[in-house]
């Protein structure tokens, strides 16, 4: 059986500063649940933020598998260049 391509993960990012906040939603939600926190980070100039829709949620692609390893790999790609 052929494996499907790696799903495209939708994410938004913004803010400015050394600290990066990675905001992950729970089961059955999307990154939109973090709008208030994102606005708080921006208004108070607390740092940068990254908000993904996990695979199979919101605007991200559906996938063949949804294991912890796959989710971790997806997210690692989004924050690879952030030091703190």
C-alpha positions as CSV (number, residue, x, y, z in Angstrom):
1,X,0.0,0.0,0.0
2,X,1.4,3.4,-1.0
3,X,1.8,6.0,1.7
4,X,0.1,9.4,1.3
5,X,2.1,12.5,1.1
6,X,3.0,14.4,4.3
7,X,0.0,16.6,5.1
8,X,0.3,20.4,4.8
9,X,0.0,22.0,8.3
10,X,-1.7,25.4,8.4
11,X,-0.3,27.8,10.9
12,X,-0.3,31.5,11.7
13,X,2.6,33.3,13.4
14,X,3.3,36.8,14.5
15,X,4.5,39.1,17.2
16,X,8.1,40.1,17.9
17,X,10.8,39.3,20.4
18,X,13.0,36.6,21.8
19,X,10.4,34.4,23.4
20,X,8.2,32.3,21.1
21,X,4.9,30.9,22.4
22,X,3.7,27.7,20.7
23,X,0.0,27.5,21.2
24,X,-1.5,24.1,20.6
25,X,-5.2,23.3,20.6
26,X,-6.9,20.2,21.9
27,X,-8.9,17.5,20.3
28,X,-11.9,18.8,18.3
29,X,-10.6,22.4,18.2
30,X,-8.5,24.6,15.9
31,X,-5.9,27.2,16.5
32,X,-8.7,29.8,16.5
33,X,-9.2,29.0,20.2
34,X,-6.1,31.0,20.9
35,X,-7.2,34.3,19.4
36,X,-7.5,36.1,22.8
37,X,-4.1,34.9,24.0
38,X,-2.5,35.8,20.7
39,X,-4.0,39.3,21.0
40,X,-2.7,39.5,24.6
41,X,0.8,38.6,23.5
42,X,0.7,41.2,20.8
43,X,-0.8,44.0,22.9
44,X,1.7,43.5,25.7
45,X,4.7,42.9,23.4
46,X,5.5,39.6,25.1
47,X,7.1,37.9,22.2
48,X,6.3,35.9,19.1
49,X,3.6,33.3,18.7
50,X,3.0,30.3,16.5
51,X,-0.5,28.8,16.2
52,X,-1.0,25.7,14.1
53,X,-4.1,23.7,13.2
54,X,-3.0,20.1,13.9
55,X,-3.2,17.6,11.1
56,X,-6.8,16.7,10.4
57,X,-8.1,19.9,12.2
58,X,-9.3,23.2,10.8
59,X,-7.4,24.3,7.7
60,X,-4.7,21.6,7.9
61,X,-4.8,18.5,5.6
62,X,-6.2,15.2,6.7
63,X,-3.7,12.4,7.1
64,X,-3.4,8.7,7.0
65,X,-2.1,8.6,10.6
66,X,-2.4,10.8,13.7
67,X,0.1,9.5,16.1
68,X,2.1,11.5,18.7
69,X,5.2,11.1,16.6
70,X,3.5,12.6,13.5
71,X,2.1,15.5,15.4
72,X,5.5,16.2,17.0
73,X,7.3,16.1,13.6
74,X,4.7,18.5,12.2
75,X,5.1,21.0,15.0
76,X,8.9,20.7,15.1
77,X,9.1,22.0,11.6
78,X,7.1,25.1,12.6
79,X,9.5,26.1,15.5
80,X,12.8,24.9,14.2
81,X,14.3,28.4,13.9
82,X,13.0,29.7,17.2
83,X,15.5,29.5,20.1
84,X,13.4,30.4,23.1
